[in-house]
Amino acid sequence: MDSATYEARRGRIETYFDRTAVQAWARLTSAAPVGSIRATVRAGRDRMRATLLDWLPADLSGTRLLDAGCGTGALAVEAARRGAAVVAIDLSPTLVELARERLPHDLGPGSVEFRSGDMLDPALGRFDHVVGMDSLIHYRRDDVIRVLAELSARTERSLLFTFAPSNPLLAAMLGVGRLFPRGDRAPFIEPVAETTLRRAIAEAPALAAWQASRTLRVASGFYTSQALELVRS
């Protein structure tokens, strides 16, 4: 991996979600009323989260799951309720603290351990499943492939992640977003065509034991994201 590129982008993401947008993000991920645009984003994220959870086994007892880019912890909580021992990590210490505050007492058989830091930290250990919901959309394609390669080396069963699909509507929305003052912008989203991403995965030597499986695109107003499942071949 080009560590300089990855670390520079990672730093921008951490600054944005931990300082610039933390209040808006906390509201978006709550049940509080939001405006019409953010309501479409909330609905899209809810559907995407449900999709990724649906792709995981209904019974996760005895498994270890990494929620890579956990935000305020909604997916981690649902996975724990199925029995998983979840390690939920995010770059933003503020969002992780909010996730701890929101953690319900009725997790059932599972558990959630929240951490702030880099999802690629080898000290996190090995996992049966890794889920990265909208945590890779700000990285360039080559960095995404190398992130997947590093995670796959410590994953036994499945890697579920989302990417920003390249299409005219998303390009138009990104263009509008770049009209806002620089301080109000989110880190740039890096769209990639599904065929291009699948080819890059198939050609990556470190991912030779993995194959792309299910995929689903979610488009809801200003939210567009596509899920892709990697499984051991």
Secondary structure as UniProt FT lines:
FT   HELIX           3..15
FT   HELIX           16..20
FT   HELIX           22..28
FT   HELIX           36..55
FT   TURN            61..62
FT   STRAND          64..68
FT   TURN            71..72
FT   HELIX           74..81
FT   TURN            82..83
FT   STRAND          85..90
FT   HELIX           93..102
FT   TURN            108..109
FT   STRAND          111..116
FT   TURN            119..120
FT   HELIX           122..124
FT   STRAND          127..132
FT   TURN            137..138
FT   HELIX           141..152
FT   TURN            153..154
FT   STRAND          155..163
FT   HELIX           168..177
FT   TURN            178..179
FT   HELIX           182..184
FT   HELIX           194..203
FT   HELIX           205..207
FT   TURN            208..209
FT   STRAND          210..220
FT   TURN            221..222
FT   STRAND          223..232
//
